[in-house]
Amino acid sequence: MHDIKAIREDASAFIAGLNRRGLDGAGIAAELLARDAALRTLLMDLQAKQARRNDASKAIGKAKQARDEALAATLMDEVAGLKTAIQRGEELERQLESALRAELAKWPNLPAVEVPDGVDETANVAVAARAFEPAGVLPAAGLARPREHFELGELLGMMDFERAAKVSGSRFVYLTRHLARLERALANFMLDLHTEHFGYCETSTPLMVRDEAMFGTGQLPKFAEDLFATARDGAMAEHYRDLGRAEARGEDTAQIPFPSDLRLWLIPTAEVTLTNYLGGEILDEAQLPYRFTAHTPCFRSEAGAAGRDTRGMIRMHQFAKVELVSITTPEQSAAEHERMTDAAQEVLKRLELKHRVVTLCTGDMGFAATKTYDIEVWLCGQGRYREISSCSNCGDFQARRMNMRYRPAASKTTRFVHTLNGSGLAVGRALVAIVENYQNADGSIEIPAALKPYMGGLARIDRAD
């Protein structure tokens, strides 16, 4: 969320940043500053009324001492009127503050200076120094027409979309036997690498969160349609009983809202739970940076993906991911962003998978990010690079939304931390990359050397009997 004080002091920087995002920066700034001015005017009026009430209250005592009952009565009437006016003003203050906060929360983070301008992914810029080619030749390299992962998975008899659709609908899958074990092996390999080599703290997190947690990381209110909601305990049943009673009374049930306090959201990524873990707290600078990792299922409605990647495991409603989150001082965050991207890349390097890194342009960057690197792995079955990780520096944008601060050494004041998040990696897409790049002509899959210890020494996945 944005800082209204910073906008007030340097509106031009805010306007320029939103303009680079393709928004009407001047119009948005004008609206925010008008709301801010109204609030500040109200606060000054309240302060004046409170000061006058205090003075009048003191004057009442003096008037009574002087036995001037008429003056005392006049002053008491004035104090009563001021009390009523102040109460009304304080209620209006709460309304104006809430409206300003809601307006500030609507707009995306400002892009870093070095982020390239552009409207979509065609303006993303490859980071040449981060490109990776495996030293050896992968099995699929010699095939005239490599198969896609869903062809191979079905040929092996270990990837079943049809039965998943029968049970859950589209964009779900059953993995069985060695592919199920490969998925588990990948997650364990990633967690071991991130905890043992990069010092992340392994964490087991909740999979359902309140509205406040989704707001904190920026999923709410803007992206509610991309999420899955559920209800707490038996509250949903009671809600529907209320609807039934209202319908029996002939009331319009469409006007009865779903109570937000009954709702829990399935996490779209462990970024939500890991970043919110320290939300609302004041941290000690000496403890920073915090680094967390978690392997969780993730749930997304893919509301904007109609007709895209309808076959296979690229775009699922439920998928597994190993997430990385860092919480740092502002001075640490740029270097931490590079380090986090190194950690995500190291997974692919050890799996010997060809990949590249691109800096996302202003039009392709996520809502909460100030700078993002996407890591794209080569899928020979598709003959193209596909995203397997996004590593983002969010600056203090999320920290403001969840009020997460730290106290610098030898300081009495606090500052907002910086938060970063990245996939380390999307487990399903890593499995896709291995299946496609390590395939043989007969449809069998070689196991990368780094994963063999996690597969009980299995060297190759062959068709199920």
C-alpha positions in Angstrom: 0.0 0.0 0.0 1.2 3.5 -0.7 2.2 6.1 1.8 0.0 9.2 1.6 2.7 11.3 3.2 5.1 10.4 0.5 2.5 11.2 -2.2 1.8 14.5 -0.5 5.5 15.4 -0.4 6.4 14.2 -3.9 3.3 13.6 -6.0 5.3 13.8 -9.2 7.2 10.5 -8.4 3.9 8.8 -7.6 2.3 10.0 -10.8 5.3 9.0 -12.9 5.3 5.5 -11.4 1.7 4.9 -12.0 1.9 6.3 -15.5 4.6 3.7 -16.2 2.1 1.1 -15.1 -0.3 2.3 -17.8 -2.6 4.1 -15.3 -3.8 7.7 -15.0 -1.3 8.8 -12.4 -2.4 12.4 -12.3 -6.0 11.6 -11.8 -5.3 9.0 -9.1 -3.0 11.3 -7.3 -5.6 14.1 -7.4 -8.3 11.9 -6.0 -6.0 10.7 -3.2 -4.7 14.2 -2.3 -8.3 15.5 -2.3 -9.3 12.8 0.2 -6.2 13.5 2.3 -6.9 17.3 2.3 -10.5 16.7 3.4 -9.3 14.5 6.2 -6.6 16.9 7.3 -9.1 19.8 7.3 -11.5 17.8 9.4 -8.7 16.9 11.9 -7.7 20.6 12.3 -11.4 21.5 12.9 -11.6 18.7 15.5 -8.5 19.9 17.2 -9.9 23.4 17.3 -13.2 22.2 18.8 -11.4 20.0 21.3 -9.2 23.0 22.4 -12.3 25.2 22.7 -14.1 22.5 24.7 -11.2 22.3 27.1 -11.1 26.1 27.5 -14.9 26.3 28.0 -14.8 23.5 30.6 -12.2 25.4 32.6 -14.3 28.6 32.2 -17.4 26.9 33.6 -15.5 26.3 36.9 -14.4 29.9 37.1 -17.9 31.1 36.3 -19.4 29.0 39.1 -16.7 30.3 41.5 -17.8 33.8 40.5 -21.5 32.8 41.0 -22.2 33.8 37.4 -24.8 31.1 36.8 -25.9 32.6 33.5 -22.4 32.4 32.0 -21.9 28.9 33.4 -25.1 27.8 31.8 -24.1 29.3 28.5 -20.7 27.6 28.6 -22.3 24.3 29.6 -24.6 24.5 26.5 -21.6 25.3 24.4 -19.6 22.3 25.8 -22.5 20.0 25.2 -22.8 21.2 21.6 -19.0 20.8 21.1 -19.2 17.3 22.5 -21.9 16.3 20.0 -20.0 18.0 17.2 -16.7 16.2 18.1 -18.4 12.8 18.3 -19.9 13.4 14.8 -16.5 14.6 13.6 -14.7 11.6 15.0 -17.2 9.3 13.2 -16.6 11.2 10.0 -12.9 11.0 10.6 -13.1 7.2 10.8 -15.1 7.1 7.6 -12.7 9.4 5.7 -9.6 7.4 7.0 -11.2 4.1 5.9 -12.1 5.5 2.5 -8.6 6.9 2.0 -7.0 3.6 3.1 -9.3 1.7 0.7 -8.3 4.1 -2.2 -4.6 3.8 -1.4 -5.0 0.0 -1.4 -6.5 -0.1 -4.9 -3.3 0.9 -6.8 -0.2 -1.2 -7.6 3.3 -0.8 -6.4 5.5 1.7 -8.2 8.1 0.1 -10.5 11.8 0.4 -9.7 13.8 2.8 -11.9 15.6 -0.1 -13.7 12.4 -2.0 -14.6 11.8 -1.8 -18.4 8.7 0.0 -19.7 6.2 -2.0 -21.7 2.6 -3.1 -21.9 3.0 -6.9 -21.9 5.4 -9.8 -21.9 6.9 -8.8 -25.3 8.7 -6.0 -23.5 10.4 -8.2 -20.9 14.2 -8.2 -21.1 16.3 -11.3 -20.9 19.2 -11.2 -18.4 22.0 -12.6 -20.4 24.3 -13.2 -17.5 21.7 -15.5 -15.9 21.0 -17.8 -18.9 21.9 -21.4 -18.3 22.7 -24.3 -20.7 23.4 -27.8 -19.3 26.9 -29.1 -19.9 25.6 -32.5 -21.0 23.1 -33.5 -23.7 19.7 -34.4 -22.3 17.9 -37.5 -23.7 15.3 -35.5 -25.6 17.8 -33.5 -27.5 18.1 -36.1 -30.3 14.4 -36.7 -30.8 12.8 -35.5 -34.1 9.5 -34.7 -32.3 9.7 -34.7 -28.6 6.3 -35.5 -26.9 4.6 -33.1 -24.5 4.4 -34.1 -20.9 0.7 -35.1 -20.9 1.3 -37.4 -23.9 4.2 -39.1 -22.0 2.3 -39.2 -18.7 -0.7 -40.9 -20.3 1.6 -43.3 -22.2 3.3 -44.2 -19.0 0.0 -44.8 -17.4 0.8 -42.5 -14.5 -0.9 -39.2 -15.3 -4.7 -39.3 -15.4 -6.7 -36.2 -16.3 -9.9 -38.0 -17.3 -10.5 -39.5 -13.9 -9.5 -36.2 -12.2 -12.1 -34.4 -14.3 -14.7 -37.0 -13.2 -13.9 -36.3 -9.6 -13.1 -32.6 -9.5 -13.6 -31.1 -13.0 -11.1 -29.6 -15.4 -7.6 -28.5 -14.5 -6.9 -31.3 -12.0 -4.8 -34.4 -12.4 -4.0 -37.7 -10.7 -0.3 -38.7 -10.6 0.4 -42.3 -9.7 3.4 -44.6 -9.1 6.7 -43.2 -10.1 5.4 -39.8 -11.3 3.7 -39.3 -7.9 7.0 -40.2 -6.3 8.9 -37.8 -8.7 6.6 -35.0 -7.5 7.4 -35.8 -3.9 11.1 -36.2 -4.7 11.3 -32.7 -6.3 9.7 -31.0 -3.3 12.0 -32.7 -0.9 15.1 -31.9 -3.1 14.0 -28.2 -3.3 13.4 -28.0 0.5 16.8 -29.6 1.3 18.6 -27.3 -1.1 17.0 -24.1 0.3 17.3 -25.0 3.9 20.8 -26.6 3.9 22.5 -24.5 1.2 20.7 -21.1 1.3 19.7 -21.0 5.0 15.9 -20.7 4.6 13.8 -21.8 7.6 11.5 -24.7 6.6 7.9 -23.9 7.7 4.6 -25.8 7.7 1.9 -23.2 7.2 -1.9 -23.1 7.3 -3.6 -23.6 3.9 -6.6 -21.3 4.7 -6.4 -17.7 5.7 -8.6 -14.8 6.7 -9.4 -11.7 4.6 -6.7 -9.7 6.4 -3.9 -12.1 5.3 -5.0 -11.9 1.7 -5.2 -8.1 1.9 -1.7 -8.0 3.5 0.0 -9.6 0.5 -2.2 -7.8 -2.1 -4.6 -10.5 -3.3 -7.6 -8.7 -1.8 -9.6 -6.8 -2.7 -8.5 -6.6 -6.3 -8.0 -10.3 -7.2 -10.9 -12.0 -5.3 -12.1 -13.7 -8.5 -8.7 -15.5 -8.8 -9.1 -17.2 -5.4 -11.1 -20.0 -3.9 -13.1 -19.2 -0.7 -14.5 -21.7 1.8 -16.4 -21.3 5.1 -15.4 -21.8 8.7 -16.8 -24.6 10.8 -20.6 -24.9 10.5 -21.0 -21.2 9.7 -21.9 -21.9 6.0 -24.8 -24.2 7.0 -26.1 -21.5 9.3 -25.8 -18.9 6.6 -27.8 -21.0 4.2 -30.5 -21.5 6.9 -30.7 -17.7 7.2 -31.2 -17.5 3.4 -33.9 -20.2 3.6 -35.8 -18.3 6.4 -35.5 -15.1 4.4 -36.8 -16.8 1.3 -39.8 -18.2 3.3 -40.6 -14.7 4.4 -40.6 -13.6 0.8 -37.5 -11.5 1.1 -35.0 -10.9 -1.8 -32.2 -13.2 -0.8 -29.9 -11.6 -3.4 -29.6 -8.6 -1.1 -28.2 -10.8 1.7 -24.4 -10.6 1.5 -22.1 -13.5 2.3 -20.7 -12.6 5.8 -17.0 -12.0 5.4 -16.3 -13.3 9.0 -17.5 -16.8 7.9 -15.1 -16.9 5.0 -11.6 -18.4 4.8 -9.5 -18.4 1.6 -7.5 -21.2 0.2 -4.0 -19.9 -0.3 -2.9 -19.3 -3.9 0.7 -19.5 -2.7 2.5 -19.9 0.6 3.7 -16.3 0.0 0.5 -15.3 1.8 1.1 -17.4 5.0 4.9 -16.9 5.1 4.8 -13.1 4.6 2.0 -12.6 7.1 3.7 -14.8 9.7 5.3 -11.7 11.2 2.6 -9.2 10.2 1.7 -6.5 12.8 5.0 -7.0 14.7 8.0 -4.8 15.4 11.1 -6.8 14.6 14.7 -6.4 15.8 17.1 -5.2 13.1 19.7 -7.7 14.3 17.3 -10.6 13.3 16.9 -9.5 9.7 16.8 -10.8 7.2 14.3 -13.5 7.9 14.2 -16.3 5.3 11.3 -18.8 5.1 10.5 -21.7 2.8 7.4 -23.9 2.6 6.1 -26.7 0.4 2.3 -26.4 0.1 -0.5 -27.1 -2.3 -1.7 -23.9 -4.0 -5.2 -23.1 -5.2 -6.1 -20.7 -8.0 -9.3 -20.3 -10.0 -7.4 -19.3 -13.2 -10.3 -16.9 -13.8 -8.4 -15.2 -16.7 -7.1 -18.4 -18.3 -10.1 -19.5 -20.3 -8.9 -21.4 -23.4 -5.2 -21.3 -22.3 -3.2 -24.4 -21.5 -6.3 -26.5 -21.3 -4.3 -29.7 -21.7 -1.7 -30.9 -19.3 -0.3 -29.6 -16.0 0.8 -26.1 -16.9 -2.2 -24.2 -15.5 -4.0 -26.1 -12.7 -6.6 -25.2 -10.1 -4.5 -27.1 -7.5 -0.7 -27.5 -7.7 2.3 -27.9 -5.5 4.9 -25.2 -5.0 8.0 -24.6 -2.8 7.9 -20.9 -1.8 10.7 -18.6 -0.7 10.0 -15.5 1.4 12.5 -13.0 2.8 11.9 -10.1 5.2 14.7 -7.5 5.1 15.7 -3.9 5.8 15.3 -1.5 2.9 19.1 -1.5 2.4 19.2 -5.3 2.1 16.4 -6.0 -0.3 18.0 -5.4 -3.6 20.9 -7.8 -2.8 18.3 -10.3 -1.3 16.4 -10.2 -4.5 19.5 -11.4 -6.5 20.2 -14.0 -3.8 16.7 -15.4 -3.9 16.8 -15.6 -7.7 20.1 -17.5 -7.3 18.4 -20.0 -5.0 15.6 -20.6 -7.4 18.0 -21.0 -10.3 20.2 -23.4 -8.4 17.3 -25.9 -8.4 17.3 -25.9 -12.2 21.0 -25.9 -12.5 21.3 -29.0 -10.4 18.6 -30.7 -12.4 20.6 -29.7 -15.5 17.6 -28.0 -17.1 18.1 -25.2 -19.7 16.5 -22.0 -18.6 16.7 -18.2 -18.8 15.8 -15.2 -16.6 13.9 -12.2 -17.7 13.2 -8.9 -16.0 9.5 -8.2 -16.2 8.4 -4.9 -17.8 6.0 -2.5 -16.0 2.9 -3.9 -17.8 3.7 -7.6 -17.0 4.7 -7.2 -13.4 2.5 -8.3 -10.4 0.4 -5.9 -8.4 2.6 -5.9 -5.3 6.0 -6.0 -6.9 8.5 -3.2 -7.5 10.8 -5.5 -9.6 10.4 -9.1 -10.7 12.6 -11.7 -12.3 10.8 -14.6 -14.1 12.7 -17.8 -14.5 11.6 -19.6 -17.7 12.5 -23.3 -18.2 12.9 -24.8 -21.7 10.2 -27.4 -22.5 11.3 -29.3 -25.6 7.9 -30.9 -26.1 6.4 -27.5 -26.5 9.5 -26.0 -28.1 9.4 -22.9 -25.9 10.3 -21.4 -22.6 7.7 -21.4 -19.8 7.7 -19.6 -16.5 8.6 -21.8 -13.6 9.4 -19.1 -11.0 8.7 -15.4 -10.3 11.0 -13.7 -7.8 9.7 -10.3 -6.7 10.9 -7.5 -4.5 7.9 -5.8 -3.0 9.7 -3.0 -1.2 7.6 -1.8 1.8 4.3 -2.2 -0.1 3.1 -5.3 1.6 4.7 -4.3 5.0 2.5 -1.2 5.0 -0.6 -3.3 4.4 0.1 -5.7 7.2 1.9 -3.1 9.5 5.2 -5.0 9.7 8.1 -2.9 11.0 11.5 -3.1 12.5 13.5 -1.0 14.9 16.9 0.0 13.7 19.8 -0.4 16.1 20.1 2.5 18.6 16.9 4.1 17.3 13.6 4.9 19.0 11.7 5.1 15.8 10.6 2.2 13.6 10.6 1.7 9.8 8.7 -0.6 7.5 10.5 -3.8 6.4 10.9 -4.9 2.8 9.3 -8.2 1.7 10.4 -10.5 -1.1 8.9 -13.7 -2.4 9.7 -16.2 -5.1 8.9 -19.8 -6.3 11.7 -22.1 -5.5 10.1 -23.8 -7.6 6.7 -24.6 -8.9 6.9 -28.4 -8.4 4.4 -29.4 -11.1 6.1 -27.4 -13.7 9.5 -28.8 -12.6 8.0 -32.3 -13.1 6.8 -31.2 -16.6 10.3 -30.0 -17.5 11.9 -33.3 -16.4 9.4 -35.4 -18.2 9.8 -33.5 -21.4 13.5 -32.9 -21.4 14.5 -36.3 -20.0 12.3 -38.4 -22.3 13.5 -41.2 -24.4 12.2 -42.3 -27.8 10.2 -45.2 -26.2 8.5 -42.8 -23.8 10.5 -43.7 -20.8 11.9 -40.9 -18.6 15.5 -40.7 -17.3 15.9 -39.5 -13.7 18.3 -36.5 -13.2 21.3 -37.5 -11.1 20.3 -35.0 -8.4 17.0 -36.7 -7.8 18.1 -40.4 -7.8 18.8 -40.4 -4.0 15.2 -39.2 -3.6 13.8 -41.8 -5.9 15.3 -44.8 -4.0 18.1 -45.1 -6.7 15.6 -45.4 -9.6 17.3 -44.5 -12.8 14.4 -44.5 -15.2 10.6 -44.4 -15.3 9.2 -47.0 -17.6 5.6 -47.7 -18.6 3.4 -49.2 -15.9 2.5 -52.8 -16.3 
